[in-house]
Amino acid sequence: MAALLQRRPNLVLVLLAGYFLLNLIVRLSLPDSLEIDEAEQIFVSQWLALGYDTQPPFYNWLQYGVIALFGVSIPAIAVFKNLVLFSFYAFYWFAARQVLQSRQLAIIAVLGLLTIPQVVYESQRDLTHTVGAIFCASMFLYGFLRTLRAPTIFSYALTGLAIGCGLIAKYNFALLTSAALIAVLLDPDLRKRLFDWRLLVTAVIALTVVTPHSLWLFDNLELASARTLEKMQGTTDTSIFLQIPKGFLSYVLALLGFGALTFFCFWLTFKEALIKSLTAQSQWTRLIGRILAMVLGFIVLLILFADAENIKDRWLTPFLILLPLYFALKLEAAGNVPDNALKRFLPIAFIIMAIVPLVLFSRSKVAYLTGYYEKLNVPYAAFTQTLADEIGKTPAIVIAGDPHLGGNIRLHMPDVPIDTLFYPGYKPAYEWTADHPIVFAWRRRGEPDPAPPEDLSNWLKTIAGPDARIEAKDVALPYINGRPGDLYHFSYAVVYPKAG
């Protein structure tokens, strides 16, 4: 296989396409329940907006289009995600070929993405906005490096498109583009690319893509930033003497969680050659190294001056995907790459390609052995069917206690409007009649007989009024692949208008 790939290196894309096809088959074989991010995409695909919540809308817009064309279904979610992930690897491959002379190092660089847990596992398990961000990052990397090496109007345009899409995929994408700009400015040979008239094409395309969401962001800055700042700063007041050490500890752990396996796999392949290469330099290692240093340094500033104490490894994903390429560039700069390097790295890649789908497939299947239930084990389809059977009528609207529940209900009731308290800008139209009642649905982590959450209860009272007829009920259903007797509880209230 190694010899074949070295002769025909583009076959690595065929290999990766097969891998993502396998992951797609695995997802379609799992229960028809949704993870959190999957449910969010199903829920918000009910309407198109310039902005939704704390996450920018790039992935939402694309997923909206897919669902509009092909309907509400798990395949619409899973096929689209795997196409985006494959495209991410493909752009990364094209970027590696721009700056690496060695075919085997270019192949190792792109397969090195498989050694990043947040990319190879978490992105398949549930992530959506991060998937959109890393796709944009690899597209930017390709356009950026191609522009620096052999500029064309196409490369400038592609870079602008990637910047625009990246900024509406994840707000922290701005760090990557800013760091790349400064890194080019610091290189005397490369900075002339910034004084090319074609840079206007980059700017115009980027601004065209970014402007619609920017208008929404200007009016909703607090909504867009509050949750992210809360996650970074924590929910408790911490003195500066504890906050800074806590922030640096979380940062170090995030870096290790992201890059340790990648470094180990490269070391396992190259041994002493990798260690010696870390001091080697070329124009491209200096460029990528500066980008990494500036991004990582900015996060240090957040810890020191913005009270950040909870750095998550997934937040680093759009930047640290540069690691495999950086290691490959260092090895090439050192000029000491074994002829059998690809042959030694391929078994690592194949092992990961086998383990990840196996883990994804088995994690919801073994619940009956462990008693630990994943979100995929929650019986949303059974609850939705029970709801339909017991009401005996099509609801005018279902108001869910949380978006995760709402998205799962919509998956199985695609023709019924689904609402939730979490998106006040979304106000679906519905006609409330005796034949089409309003349904409130909620749960409290599957515990029995929960009262409705206070905010949902207030909304129920507001809508129902004093004369409405309310029928409330608790439903206990067995987990998917669960142990006998283990039940998950849902609650719902059916609200009928005043008779006559």
N, C-alpha and C positions, 0 to 999 in steps of 0.2 A: 504493500500500500504506500509506504514512504517513497519508494522509487517511482511509482506511478504519479503521485502527487508532485514530485519534483519535476517530472517530465511535463505534466499537464497541471500546473498549479491551480488553475481555475476550477478544477474538480473539487476543491475544498468547499466551494459553494454548493455543489451537489451533495456532498457529505452532510453539510449543515442543513440543507433542505430536507434530507431524509430524517435528520434528528428532530427537526421541528414538526415534521409530519407525525413522527412517533409521539411527541408530546401532545399533539392535537388529538390523536387517537386515544391517548390516556385520558385527557380531559373529558372527551365525549363518553368515555366508559364509566366516569364517576357519577355519583348521584346528581339528580337534577335540582340541587340546591346551590346557592351562590355564596361566594366569599364576599367580604365587605366591599372591596373595590368593584367587583363584578356587579354586585347589586346596585351600587351607585350608578354605574353606567346604564343599567337597565332602567333605573328610576328616572334619571335626568334626560334620557332619550325621549321623554314625553314632550319636551319643548326645546326650542333653540333660543339661546340667549347670548349676549355679549360676555356675560360672566355668571357664575353660579355660586361659588363659595370661596373657601380659602385657596383652592387650587385654580390655576388658570385653565382656560377651556379647550386647549388644542386637542387633547385626546377625546374630550367630550364631543367636540364638533365632528371629528372623524367617525367616532362610534355612532353618533346620531345619524350620519349619512348611511352607514352600513345597515343599521336597524331599519331606517326608512326604506331601504331597498329590499332587504331580505326578511324583515319581520323580527319580532321579539323571540329570541331563542338563545340557547347556550352556544350552538355553532356560530351564530352571529358575533358572539363575544370571543370565542376561542379561536376561530379561523382568523379573525382580524388581528388579534394579539400576536399570533404566531407569524403572520405575515409581517407585522411591524418589527418583531424581534429578528426575523430572518433578514429584513432590510437593514436593520442595525448592524448585524454581522457583515453584510455585504458591503456597506459603506466603509466599515472599519477595514475590511480587506482591501478595498480600493485605496484607502488612505495609506495603509501599510506599504502597498506597492509603489506609492509615490516617493517614499523616502528610504526604502530598504532595497539594496541591490540583491541581497540573498533571497532566493525563492523560499528556501526552507525556513528562514527567519520570518519572512512575511506570513507563511502558513502558521508557524508557531505563535506569532503575535495574535492572529485572529482566533486561533484555537485556545490561546491563553485566556480569552474572555470566559471560557468554560470554568476556569479556576476561581472566578470571583463569585462567591455565594449569592450576593445580592443580584447578580445578573443571571446566573445559571439556574438558581432555585427560586428565590423570592419573586423574580419577575414572572415565572411560570405559575407560582402558587396563587398570587393575587394582584400584584402591583399593576397599575394602569398609567397614572400620570408619570411615574418614574420611567416606565417603558417608553412613553412618548418622549421624555427628556433625553434618554440615552440614544434613541433613534436620531433625534435632532443633533445631539452632540457628535455622533459619528458622521452624519451628513456634513456638519460644520467642519469637522476635522478633515474630511476629504476635500471639500471645497477650499478650505483654508490652505492646506498643504499644496494642493494643485495650483492655487493662485501664486503661492510663493515660489514654486519650482518652475512652472510653465504657465504663466497667466494667459487667460483668454477671457473674452467677455462672458462666456458660459461659466467659467470658474468664479468670476466675481458675482454673477447673478445667483449661482447656486449657494455661495457663501451668504449672500443677503437673505435668500429664502430660508436657509438654515438658522440664521440669527433670529429672523422674525418668528419662525415657528418655535425655536427654542425658548424665546422669551415669553411666549404664551403657552409653553408646555410646563415649565417650572421657573419660578421667579429667580431662583439662584443661578439659572443659566447665565445671567448677566455677569457673574463672577468669571465664568469661562471665557466669554467674549472679551471682557475687560482685560483679563490676564493675557490673553492671546495678543491683543492690541499692544499692550505695554512690552511684551516679549519681543514683538517685531520692531518696535521703536528702539529697543536696546541693541538690535543687531544692525550694524552699519550696512551690510550687504543686502539685507531683506527690507529695510525700512523704505526703500524706493517704491515698493509695491503700494505703500500708503499714499503716494503722491502721483498715482496713476488716475487719469480721468475716469477710468472704469470703476473706481471706487464709488463714484456717484450712483452707479447702477446698484451696487451692493446696498448703499444707504436707502435709495428710493424703494427697493423691494422690501427691505427689512421694515421700514416705516409703514409701508402699505399694509403689511401683514399685522403689525403690532397695533396700529392706530385704533381699530374698532374696539378691541378689548381695553386699550389704554383709557378711552373715554369712560368706559364703565368703571375701571379701576379708580379713576380720579374721584368718582362719586361714592365709591365703596371701599376706600382704602382701609378703614378700620376692620370691616368684615373680612377683607382678604388677608390681613396681616395678623389679626388677633390670635387665631388658633395656633399659627406657626410660632409666634413669639411666646405663647403660653407653653408650648411643648419644649421650646429651647430653654426658657427661663424657669420651668418647673411651676408647681402650683403652690409652693410654700415660700415664705420669706426666709432667705438665707443670708447670713452676714457675708461680707466680701471675703472674710478670712476662710470661709468654708466654700463659698460659691466658686472662687477661682480654682482651688485644688480639685473640687468636684467636677468643674467644667473640663479641666485638663485631663482628669482621669477618664471621663466619658469620651473625650477626644482620642486619647491613646487607645482605649478599648475599641473605638470605632475604626481607627486606622488598622489595628491588628485584625479585627473581624473582617475588614475588607481586603487587606493586602497580604496577610500572613500566608494564606494558602497559595496565592499566586507566586510569592517569593519562594516558598518551599518547593513548588512544582518546577520552577525554573532552576532552582539549585539542584534538585534531583536529576534534572536533565544535563546541566552544564557543570555542576560541581565547582571546582576551583576557578574555571573560566568565568563564571558569573561573578564571583567575588572580585577577581582581578579587573573585570570589565567596568566595575562601578566607578573607577577613577578615569576611565577612557572618555574622550570627548570628541564630538563632531559638531558641525553647525546644527544638526537636527537634535542631538541630545541636549545641547545648550538651550535650544528653543523650547522643547518639551519640558525640560527641567525647570526653566524659568516659569513656565505656565503653572506647573505643579506647585512650585515654591510660593508663588504669589497667591494662589487660591488657598493653600494650606495656611499661609501666613495671615490671610484675611480672617480665617476662622479663629485664629489665635486672638486677633483684635476683638472679635465678637465676645470671646470669653473674658477678655480683660476689661472691655469698655461697654459691652451691651448686656452684661449679666447672664450670658449664655452658660448654662450648667448641664445641659442634657443634649449632647451632640449625638445624633443618630447616624449609624453607618450608611443607611440608605440615602441620606442627604448628600453624601460624598460621591454617590454613584456617577453623576454626569461628569465629574472631574477625574476620578481615579480609574475610570476605564482606560485612561492613558497609560497605566502601569505596564501591561504586557508589551505595548509598542515601545515604551521607554526602555524596558529591559532588553528588547530585541535590538534597538538602536545602539545601546551601550555595548552589547556583544559584538555587533558589527564594527563599531568604532575600535574595539580592542583587536579585531582581526584574528581572533583565536576560537573560531567556531568549529567543532568537530564535524566531520563529514556525515556522521550518523546521528546528528542532533535530532532531526525530525523523526527518525526511527525510534529514538529513545523517548521522545515526547508523545508520540501517537498513542501508546498504551495508556498513558495518563488521561488523555482526552477521551479515549474509548471507554475507560472505566467510569469516568464522570458521566458520559453520555448514557451509560447503562444504569448507573445508580440513581440519577435524578428522576427519570421517568418511573423507576421502580418505587422510589420513596413517595412520589406524587400519587402513584396508583394505590399504594398500600396504606397510606396514612388514615384514610377513612374506612378501609376494609377491616382493619384489625381492632376496631373499637370494642367489639364483643369480647376480645381477649383482655384488653387493658382497662376497659371502663372509662377511658378518656375519649371524649367526643369532640370531633372537629366541627367547624361550622357546616361542613358538607353532610354531617350526620343528622342535622336538624331537619325534621320532616315537614318542610314548607309545602311541598306538593300535596301531601296528605291533609294538611291543615286547610289549604285553599279548597280542596275538593270537599272536605267536611263542611266548610263554610258555605259553599254553593249548595250542597245537599240539604243542609239544615235550614237555610234561609228559603230555599226553593224559588228564589227570584234573583234576577241580575241586579246587583247593587248599582245605585246611581253613582256612587263614589265610595272608595275605601280609604279611610284616613288611618295611616299606620303610625305607631308610636315612635318609630325610628326608620331612617332611610334603608337600612339593611333589610328589615322586615318588609318595607314597602317595595323594594326592588324584587324580592323573592315572590311577593304576592303578584306583582305585575307580570313576572315571568309566566305565571300560571293563569293569570286573568288579563291577557294583553289588551282586551277590548274595553276594560273598565278603567276610568281615571283613578289614579292612585295619588294621594296627597300625604303630606307629613308636615309637622311644625318646623322642620329644619330648613325649608326653602320658602320664606315668606313672599318672595317675588313671583312664585308660581301659583296661579289661581285658576285651576281647571274649571271649565264650565260643566255643569251637570244639572239634571232635572230630577228633583226630589218628589217622588210620588209614592203611593201605597204599594205599587208594583215594583218600584225601584227605590228601596230604602237606602239610607246612609249607613255605612258600616264603619265602626271604629275597631281597630285591632291592635293589640299590644301584647307584650310578654315581659317578664322580668327574669331573664336568664333561665327560663324554663321552670321556674319555681311554681308550685300550685297556687291557684286562687289569688292571684295578685290583684290589688285594686289598681285602677288606671292611674298612670302618672298624673301629677297635679295639673300640669299644663294641658294634657290631653283631656282630663276631666273637665277643666274649665271650658275648653273649646266645645266639648260635647254638650255641656249645659247651655252654652251660648247658641249653638245651632239648634238644639232640640226645642228649647223653650219650655214653658210650664205645661203645655198640653200634649206634647209629643209622647208617643208610646215607645218605651225603651225595653228591649229584651237583651239581657246580658248573660253570658255563659262562659264557663271554663272548658277547654278541650285538652285532654291528655292523650298524646299519641306516642307510639313507640319510636325510638330513634331508628334511623336507617343503619343497618348493620349493628344494632345495639344488643345489649344483653336482655334476656327476657325479664320483663318487669320494669325496665328502665324507661321512664316516660318523660316527655318534654311537654310542658304546659303552655298553651296559648289562651288568651282571653279575647273575647269580642263582644261588642254591643251593637245591636241592630236598632236603628232609630227610624220609626215610622211617623209621618206627619199626622197632625190632628185630623181625626175622622170627620168627613163631611165638609 
